[in-house]
């Protein structure tokens, strides 16, 4: 699995976990990042991956880091 696949597999579920941990709705996060609700929903549903600047904004809104949201493993654990 490469990094792109890894991110696509883990980011959606981690967005949901982080949002729920803070008690935020999808609307709360969408407003905080300045995006339409449907755009944010696409990130949580895995229909679309956020651009880097949006991923950083989401991480900030969810009081975490972009790295934590994708739950990166050590470099040698992801096969090329």
DRENDO-1510 file (C-alpha; in Angstrom, 1 decimal, always signed):
<recs>
REC; n; res; u; v; w
REC; 1; UNK; +0.0; +0.0; +0.0 .
REC; 2; UNK; +1.4; +3.4; -0.9 .
REC; 3; UNK; +0.9; +6.6; +1.0 .
REC; 4; UNK; -2.0; +7.8; -1.2 .
REC; 5; UNK; -3.9; +4.6; -0.6 .
REC; 6; UNK; -3.1; +4.7; +3.1 .
REC; 7; UNK; -4.4; +8.3; +3.4 .
REC; 8; UNK; -7.5; +7.5; +1.4 .
REC; 9; UNK; -8.2; +4.5; +3.7 .
REC; 10; UNK; -7.6; +6.2; +7.1 .
REC; 11; UNK; -8.5; +9.9; +6.7 .
REC; 12; UNK; -12.3; +9.6; +6.5 .
REC; 13; UNK; -12.7; +7.5; +9.7 .
REC; 14; UNK; -10.2; +9.7; +11.5 .
REC; 15; UNK; -12.1; +12.9; +10.6 .
REC; 16; UNK; -15.2; +11.4; +12.1 .
REC; 17; UNK; -13.5; +10.2; +15.2 .
REC; 18; UNK; -11.8; +13.6; +15.8 .
REC; 19; UNK; -15.0; +15.5; +15.1 .
REC; 20; UNK; -17.1; +13.3; +17.4 .
REC; 21; UNK; -14.5; +13.5; +20.2 .
REC; 22; UNK; -15.0; +17.3; +20.3 .
REC; 23; UNK; -18.8; +17.1; +19.9 .
REC; 24; UNK; -18.8; +19.0; +16.6 .
REC; 25; UNK; -21.3; +18.5; +13.8 .
REC; 26; UNK; -20.2; +18.3; +10.2 .
REC; 27; UNK; -21.8; +21.8; +9.8 .
REC; 28; UNK; -19.5; +23.1; +12.6 .
REC; 29; UNK; -16.4; +21.9; +10.9 .
REC; 30; UNK; -17.5; +23.1; +7.5 .
REC; 31; UNK; -18.1; +26.6; +8.8 .
REC; 32; UNK; -14.8; +26.6; +10.7 .
REC; 33; UNK; -12.9; +25.8; +7.5 .
REC; 34; UNK; -15.0; +28.0; +5.2 .
REC; 35; UNK; -16.3; +25.3; +3.0 .
REC; 36; UNK; -19.8; +24.2; +2.1 .
REC; 37; UNK; -21.2; +21.4; +4.2 .
REC; 38; UNK; -21.3; +19.0; +1.2 .
REC; 39; UNK; -17.6; +19.5; +0.5 .
REC; 40; UNK; -16.7; +18.6; +4.0 .
REC; 41; UNK; -19.1; +15.6; +3.9 .
REC; 42; UNK; -17.2; +14.4; +0.8 .
REC; 43; UNK; -14.0; +14.3; +2.8 .
REC; 44; UNK; -15.6; +12.3; +5.6 .
REC; 45; UNK; -17.3; +9.9; +3.2 .
REC; 46; UNK; -14.0; +9.3; +1.3 .
REC; 47; UNK; -15.4; +10.6; -1.9 .
REC; 48; UNK; -12.8; +13.3; -2.1 .
REC; 49; UNK; -9.4; +14.1; -0.4 .
REC; 50; UNK; -8.9; +17.6; +0.8 .
REC; 51; UNK; -6.1; +19.7; -0.6 .
REC; 52; UNK; -3.2; +20.2; +1.7 .
REC; 53; UNK; -4.3; +23.7; +2.8 .
REC; 54; UNK; -7.8; +22.5; +3.6 .
REC; 55; UNK; -6.4; +19.5; +5.5 .
REC; 56; UNK; -4.4; +21.9; +7.6 .
REC; 57; UNK; -7.5; +24.0; +8.2 .
REC; 58; UNK; -9.5; +20.9; +9.2 .
REC; 59; UNK; -6.8; +19.8; +11.6 .
REC; 60; UNK; -6.8; +23.2; +13.2 .
REC; 61; UNK; -10.6; +23.2; +13.5 .
REC; 62; UNK; -10.4; +19.7; +15.1 .
REC; 63; UNK; -7.6; +20.7; +17.5 .
REC; 64; UNK; -5.2; +18.2; +16.1 .
REC; 65; UNK; -2.6; +17.9; +13.4 .
REC; 66; UNK; -2.9; +16.8; +9.7 .
REC; 67; UNK; -0.4; +14.0; +10.5 .
REC; 68; UNK; -2.6; +12.7; +13.3 .
REC; 69; UNK; -5.7; +12.8; +11.0 .
REC; 70; UNK; -4.1; +10.5; +8.5 .
REC; 71; UNK; -2.5; +8.4; +11.3 .
REC; 72; UNK; +0.8; +8.0; +9.4 .
REC; 73; UNK; +2.7; +4.8; +10.3 .
REC; 74; UNK; +6.5; +4.9; +10.4 .
REC; 75; UNK; +7.9; +5.4; +6.9 .
REC; 76; UNK; +9.2; +1.8; +6.6 .
REC; 77; UNK; +5.8; +0.3; +7.4 .
REC; 78; UNK; +4.2; +1.5; +4.2 .
REC; 79; UNK; +5.2; -0.5; +1.1 .
REC; 80; UNK; +5.9; +1.3; -2.1 .
</recs>
